[in-house]
Amino acid sequence: MNNFIKNNYLDEIQPYIDELATIKNPKHTQEIDALIKWAYILKDIDDLKVQPKRILDLGCGQSHLPAILANRSYVKEVVALDNTKINEICKKHKKVVCILKDARTYLKTVELEYFDLIYDACAVIHFYAKQKPAKKNKDKIIKNIGLHYISSKILKLIKHNGFFISVTDVFTPLSIYSIKQLNIPNSKGKITKHDMLYVEQILDITQNAGLKLSKPFDYNTNNIFTRKHLLNVRNHKYEHHLSIANFIYQVQ
């Protein structure tokens, strides 16, 4: 696992891969994509030179990242939130609060400006609600009401100068394809929940919800790596390039 990452130009996150390996998590021993996302979240926190006391993992699933962060001395509490399953390692950690609930329900109950940091490892992108192309510019924006809702809630729960980090799968190339190219046969123009968004679409949705990037998105540094992805939907195959992109927002 570590050799794969070392040999594929990801040396900068190797220390964080090693840190994640200090806790054995059999659920994700072969999930290279997941390890890369978690490692970049750890790296982002260190690069920002912040020491968040209260942290929320938005859609943790079987990740043991909340336990890794809880081991850091400056952290007082990590909330591990998911609506299906939460890692047993997290459940046993004294500083990890595990909440089995839908994010849209939980976020309504949290005290305003409670968290210093909220992060997401490819979970927020899946908070789908009804989607449809924007009326005025059909080729530019796909509305994702679920993502917009979560983003607007996050904004209110993070303290002043706090951060929201999202490391998530995205489609490339950089230019956005038209809605017609993304449409799936017989879907009547709707984008299904199995489709990822483009960087520009995520930025449009999150920034329209009020989130502000800590610095301009740079495709050379924020777009971590790219690989070909063959999407098979309803017996139709679509070739896209699936990348992992790194978004860092600051509440000011």
Contacts in CASP RR format, 6 or more apart in sequence:
PFRMAT RR
TARGET T0000
AUTHOR 0000-0000-0000
METHOD contacts of the structure
MODEL  1
MNNFIKNNYLDEIQPYIDELATIKNPKHTQEIDALIKWAYILKDIDDLKV
QPKRILDLGCGQSHLPAILANRSYVKEVVALDNTKINEICKKHKKVVCIL
KDARTYLKTVELEYFDLIYDACAVIHFYAKQKPAKKNKDKIIKNIGLHYI
SSKILKLIKHNGFFISVTDVFTPLSIYSIKQLNIPNSKGKITKHDMLYVE
QILDITQNAGLKLSKPFDYNTNNIFTRKHLLNVRNHKYEHHLSIANFIYQ
VQ
1 17 0 8 1.000
1 21 0 8 1.000
1 29 0 8 1.000
1 30 0 8 1.000
1 32 0 8 1.000
1 35 0 8 1.000
2 14 0 8 1.000
2 17 0 8 1.000
2 18 0 8 1.000
2 21 0 8 1.000
4 32 0 8 1.000
5 13 0 8 1.000
5 14 0 8 1.000
5 17 0 8 1.000
5 32 0 8 1.000
5 35 0 8 1.000
5 36 0 8 1.000
6 14 0 8 1.000
8 225 0 8 1.000
9 225 0 8 1.000
10 36 0 8 1.000
10 225 0 8 1.000
12 43 0 8 1.000
13 36 0 8 1.000
13 39 0 8 1.000
13 40 0 8 1.000
13 42 0 8 1.000
13 43 0 8 1.000
16 38 0 8 1.000
16 39 0 8 1.000
16 40 0 8 1.000
16 42 0 8 1.000
16 43 0 8 1.000
17 35 0 8 1.000
17 39 0 8 1.000
19 42 0 8 1.000
19 68 0 8 1.000
20 35 0 8 1.000
20 38 0 8 1.000
20 39 0 8 1.000
20 42 0 8 1.000
20 64 0 8 1.000
20 65 0 8 1.000
20 68 0 8 1.000
22 68 0 8 1.000
23 64 0 8 1.000
23 67 0 8 1.000
23 68 0 8 1.000
23 89 0 8 1.000
25 62 0 8 1.000
25 63 0 8 1.000
25 64 0 8 1.000
25 87 0 8 1.000
25 89 0 8 1.000
27 62 0 8 1.000
27 87 0 8 1.000
28 34 0 8 1.000
28 35 0 8 1.000
28 62 0 8 1.000
28 63 0 8 1.000
28 64 0 8 1.000
33 169 0 8 1.000
33 244 0 8 1.000
34 63 0 8 1.000
34 121 0 8 1.000
36 224 0 8 1.000
36 225 0 8 1.000
36 244 0 8 1.000
37 121 0 8 1.000
37 122 0 8 1.000
37 167 0 8 1.000
37 168 0 8 1.000
37 244 0 8 1.000
38 63 0 8 1.000
38 65 0 8 1.000
38 68 0 8 1.000
38 121 0 8 1.000
40 167 0 8 1.000
40 224 0 8 1.000
40 244 0 8 1.000
40 246 0 8 1.000
41 65 0 8 1.000
41 119 0 8 1.000
41 121 0 8 1.000
41 165 0 8 1.000
41 167 0 8 1.000
42 65 0 8 1.000
42 68 0 8 1.000
42 69 0 8 1.000
44 165 0 8 1.000
44 167 0 8 1.000
44 246 0 8 1.000
44 248 0 8 1.000
45 52 0 8 1.000
45 69 0 8 1.000
45 117 0 8 1.000
45 165 0 8 1.000
48 163 0 8 1.000
48 214 0 8 1.000
48 248 0 8 1.000
50 116 0 8 1.000
50 117 0 8 1.000
50 162 0 8 1.000
50 163 0 8 1.000
51 72 0 8 1.000
51 74 0 8 1.000
51 75 0 8 1.000
52 74 0 8 1.000
52 75 0 8 1.000
52 115 0 8 1.000
52 116 0 8 1.000
52 117 0 8 1.000
52 162 0 8 1.000
52 163 0 8 1.000
53 74 0 8 1.000
53 75 0 8 1.000
53 76 0 8 1.000
53 77 0 8 1.000
53 116 0 8 1.000
54 76 0 8 1.000
54 77 0 8 1.000
54 78 0 8 1.000
54 79 0 8 1.000
54 114 0 8 1.000
54 115 0 8 1.000
54 116 0 8 1.000
54 117 0 8 1.000
55 66 0 8 1.000
55 69 0 8 1.000
55 75 0 8 1.000
55 77 0 8 1.000
55 78 0 8 1.000
55 79 0 8 1.000
55 115 0 8 1.000
55 116 0 8 1.000
55 117 0 8 1.000
55 118 0 8 1.000
55 119 0 8 1.000
56 78 0 8 1.000
56 79 0 8 1.000
56 81 0 8 1.000
56 115 0 8 1.000
56 117 0 8 1.000
56 118 0 8 1.000
56 119 0 8 1.000
56 157 0 8 1.000
57 63 0 8 1.000
57 65 0 8 1.000
57 66 0 8 1.000
57 69 0 8 1.000
57 78 0 8 1.000
57 79 0 8 1.000
57 80 0 8 1.000
57 81 0 8 1.000
57 119 0 8 1.000
57 120 0 8 1.000
57 121 0 8 1.000
58 81 0 8 1.000
58 103 0 8 1.000
58 118 0 8 1.000
58 119 0 8 1.000
58 120 0 8 1.000
58 123 0 8 1.000
58 124 0 8 1.000
58 150 0 8 1.000
58 154 0 8 1.000
59 81 0 8 1.000
59 82 0 8 1.000
59 83 0 8 1.000
59 103 0 8 1.000
59 120 0 8 1.000
59 121 0 8 1.000
59 123 0 8 1.000
59 124 0 8 1.000
60 66 0 8 1.000
60 80 0 8 1.000
60 81 0 8 1.000
60 82 0 8 1.000
60 86 0 8 1.000
60 87 0 8 1.000
60 90 0 8 1.000
60 123 0 8 1.000
61 80 0 8 1.000
61 82 0 8 1.000
61 84 0 8 1.000
61 85 0 8 1.000
61 86 0 8 1.000
61 87 0 8 1.000
61 123 0 8 1.000
62 85 0 8 1.000
62 86 0 8 1.000
62 87 0 8 1.000
63 87 0 8 1.000
63 90 0 8 1.000
63 121 0 8 1.000
64 87 0 8 1.000
64 89 0 8 1.000
64 90 0 8 1.000
65 121 0 8 1.000
66 78 0 8 1.000
66 79 0 8 1.000
66 80 0 8 1.000
66 87 0 8 1.000
66 90 0 8 1.000
66 93 0 8 1.000
66 96 0 8 1.000
67 78 0 8 1.000
67 87 0 8 1.000
67 89 0 8 1.000
67 90 0 8 1.000
67 93 0 8 1.000
67 96 0 8 1.000
69 75 0 8 1.000
69 78 0 8 1.000
70 77 0 8 1.000
70 78 0 8 1.000
70 93 0 8 1.000
70 94 0 8 1.000
70 95 0 8 1.000
70 96 0 8 1.000
75 95 0 8 1.000
76 95 0 8 1.000
77 95 0 8 1.000
77 96 0 8 1.000
77 97 0 8 1.000
78 93 0 8 1.000
78 95 0 8 1.000
78 96 0 8 1.000
78 97 0 8 1.000
79 96 0 8 1.000
79 97 0 8 1.000
79 99 0 8 1.000
79 115 0 8 1.000
80 86 0 8 1.000
80 87 0 8 1.000
80 90 0 8 1.000
80 96 0 8 1.000
80 97 0 8 1.000
80 98 0 8 1.000
80 99 0 8 1.000
81 99 0 8 1.000
81 101 0 8 1.000
81 103 0 8 1.000
81 106 0 8 1.000
82 99 0 8 1.000
82 100 0 8 1.000
82 123 0 8 1.000
83 100 0 8 1.000
83 101 0 8 1.000
83 102 0 8 1.000
83 103 0 8 1.000
84 100 0 8 1.000
85 100 0 8 1.000
86 98 0 8 1.000
86 100 0 8 1.000
90 96 0 8 1.000
90 98 0 8 1.000
91 98 0 8 1.000
99 106 0 8 1.000
103 123 0 8 1.000
103 127 0 8 1.000
103 150 0 8 1.000
104 127 0 8 1.000
104 146 0 8 1.000
104 149 0 8 1.000
104 150 0 8 1.000
104 153 0 8 1.000
107 150 0 8 1.000
107 153 0 8 1.000
107 154 0 8 1.000
107 157 0 8 1.000
108 153 0 8 1.000
110 157 0 8 1.000
111 157 0 8 1.000
112 156 0 8 1.000
112 157 0 8 1.000
113 156 0 8 1.000
113 157 0 8 1.000
113 158 0 8 1.000
113 159 0 8 1.000
113 160 0 8 1.000
114 157 0 8 1.000
114 159 0 8 1.000
115 157 0 8 1.000
115 158 0 8 1.000
115 159 0 8 1.000
115 162 0 8 1.000
116 158 0 8 1.000
116 159 0 8 1.000
116 162 0 8 1.000
116 163 0 8 1.000
117 158 0 8 1.000
117 162 0 8 1.000
117 163 0 8 1.000
117 164 0 8 1.000
117 165 0 8 1.000
118 154 0 8 1.000
118 157 0 8 1.000
118 158 0 8 1.000
118 163 0 8 1.000
118 164 0 8 1.000
118 165 0 8 1.000
119 164 0 8 1.000
119 165 0 8 1.000
119 166 0 8 1.000
119 167 0 8 1.000
120 164 0 8 1.000
120 165 0 8 1.000
120 166 0 8 1.000
120 167 0 8 1.000
120 168 0 8 1.000
121 167 0 8 1.000
121 168 0 8 1.000
122 167 0 8 1.000
122 168 0 8 1.000
122 169 0 8 1.000
124 147 0 8 1.000
124 150 0 8 1.000
124 151 0 8 1.000
124 166 0 8 1.000
124 168 0 8 1.000
125 147 0 8 1.000
125 168 0 8 1.000
125 169 0 8 1.000
125 196 0 8 1.000
125 197 0 8 1.000
125 202 0 8 1.000
126 193 0 8 1.000
127 146 0 8 1.000
127 147 0 8 1.000
127 149 0 8 1.000
127 150 0 8 1.000
128 144 0 8 1.000
128 146 0 8 1.000
128 147 0 8 1.000
128 193 0 8 1.000
129 144 0 8 1.000
129 145 0 8 1.000
129 146 0 8 1.000
129 149 0 8 1.000
130 145 0 8 1.000
131 142 0 8 1.000
131 143 0 8 1.000
131 144 0 8 1.000
131 145 0 8 1.000
131 190 0 8 1.000
131 191 0 8 1.000
132 142 0 8 1.000
132 143 0 8 1.000
132 190 0 8 1.000
133 141 0 8 1.000
133 142 0 8 1.000
133 143 0 8 1.000
133 179 0 8 1.000
133 189 0 8 1.000
134 140 0 8 1.000
134 141 0 8 1.000
134 142 0 8 1.000
134 143 0 8 1.000
138 178 0 8 1.000
138 179 0 8 1.000
139 176 0 8 1.000
139 178 0 8 1.000
139 179 0 8 1.000
140 176 0 8 1.000
140 200 0 8 1.000
140 204 0 8 1.000
141 201 0 8 1.000
141 204 0 8 1.000
141 205 0 8 1.000
142 179 0 8 1.000
142 182 0 8 1.000
142 191 0 8 1.000
142 197 0 8 1.000
142 201 0 8 1.000
143 205 0 8 1.000
144 197 0 8 1.000
144 201 0 8 1.000
144 205 0 8 1.000
147 197 0 8 1.000
147 202 0 8 1.000
147 205 0 8 1.000
147 206 0 8 1.000
148 205 0 8 1.000
148 206 0 8 1.000
148 208 0 8 1.000
148 209 0 8 1.000
149 209 0 8 1.000
151 205 0 8 1.000
151 206 0 8 1.000
151 209 0 8 1.000
151 210 0 8 1.000
151 211 0 8 1.000
152 209 0 8 1.000
152 210 0 8 1.000
154 164 0 8 1.000
154 211 0 8 1.000
155 209 0 8 1.000
155 210 0 8 1.000
155 211 0 8 1.000
155 251 0 8 1.000
158 164 0 8 1.000
158 251 0 8 1.000
159 251 0 8 1.000
160 251 0 8 1.000
160 252 0 8 1.000
161 250 0 8 1.000
161 251 0 8 1.000
161 252 0 8 1.000
162 250 0 8 1.000
162 251 0 8 1.000
163 214 0 8 1.000
163 248 0 8 1.000
163 249 0 8 1.000
163 250 0 8 1.000
163 251 0 8 1.000
164 211 0 8 1.000
164 248 0 8 1.000
164 249 0 8 1.000
164 250 0 8 1.000
164 251 0 8 1.000
165 246 0 8 1.000
165 247 0 8 1.000
165 248 0 8 1.000
165 249 0 8 1.000
166 202 0 8 1.000
166 206 0 8 1.000
166 246 0 8 1.000
166 247 0 8 1.000
166 248 0 8 1.000
166 249 0 8 1.000
167 224 0 8 1.000
167 244 0 8 1.000
167 245 0 8 1.000
167 246 0 8 1.000
167 247 0 8 1.000
168 202 0 8 1.000
168 244 0 8 1.000
168 245 0 8 1.000
168 247 0 8 1.000
169 196 0 8 1.000
169 242 0 8 1.000
169 243 0 8 1.000
169 244 0 8 1.000
169 245 0 8 1.000
170 196 0 8 1.000
170 197 0 8 1.000
170 198 0 8 1.000
170 199 0 8 1.000
170 202 0 8 1.000
170 223 0 8 1.000
170 242 0 8 1.000
170 243 0 8 1.000
170 244 0 8 1.000
170 245 0 8 1.000
171 195 0 8 1.000
171 196 0 8 1.000
171 197 0 8 1.000
171 198 0 8 1.000
171 240 0 8 1.000
171 241 0 8 1.000
171 242 0 8 1.000
171 243 0 8 1.000
172 198 0 8 1.000
172 199 0 8 1.000
172 223 0 8 1.000
172 226 0 8 1.000
172 240 0 8 1.000
172 241 0 8 1.000
172 242 0 8 1.000
172 243 0 8 1.000
173 241 0 8 1.000
174 199 0 8 1.000
174 200 0 8 1.000
174 219 0 8 1.000
176 198 0 8 1.000
176 200 0 8 1.000
176 201 0 8 1.000
177 198 0 8 1.000
179 189 0 8 1.000
182 191 0 8 1.000
182 195 0 8 1.000
183 189 0 8 1.000
183 191 0 8 1.000
184 191 0 8 1.000
184 192 0 8 1.000
184 195 0 8 1.000
184 233 0 8 1.000
184 234 0 8 1.000
184 236 0 8 1.000
185 234 0 8 1.000
185 236 0 8 1.000
186 234 0 8 1.000
192 233 0 8 1.000
194 231 0 8 1.000
194 233 0 8 1.000
195 231 0 8 1.000
196 240 0 8 1.000
196 242 0 8 1.000
197 205 0 8 1.000
199 217 0 8 1.000
199 219 0 8 1.000
199 223 0 8 1.000
199 245 0 8 1.000
202 245 0 8 1.000
202 247 0 8 1.000
203 213 0 8 1.000
203 217 0 8 1.000
203 247 0 8 1.000
206 247 0 8 1.000
206 249 0 8 1.000
207 213 0 8 1.000
211 249 0 8 1.000
211 251 0 8 1.000
212 249 0 8 1.000
212 250 0 8 1.000
212 251 0 8 1.000
212 252 0 8 1.000
213 247 0 8 1.000
213 248 0 8 1.000
213 249 0 8 1.000
213 250 0 8 1.000
214 248 0 8 1.000
214 249 0 8 1.000
214 250 0 8 1.000
215 248 0 8 1.000
217 247 0 8 1.000
221 246 0 8 1.000
222 245 0 8 1.000
222 246 0 8 1.000
222 247 0 8 1.000
223 243 0 8 1.000
223 244 0 8 1.000
223 245 0 8 1.000
223 246 0 8 1.000
224 243 0 8 1.000
224 244 0 8 1.000
224 245 0 8 1.000
224 246 0 8 1.000
225 243 0 8 1.000
225 244 0 8 1.000
226 241 0 8 1.000
226 242 0 8 1.000
226 243 0 8 1.000
227 241 0 8 1.000
227 242 0 8 1.000
227 243 0 8 1.000
228 239 0 8 1.000
228 240 0 8 1.000
228 241 0 8 1.000
228 242 0 8 1.000
229 239 0 8 1.000
229 240 0 8 1.000
229 241 0 8 1.000
229 242 0 8 1.000
230 237 0 8 1.000
230 238 0 8 1.000
230 239 0 8 1.000
231 237 0 8 1.000
231 238 0 8 1.000
231 239 0 8 1.000
231 240 0 8 1.000
232 238 0 8 1.000
END
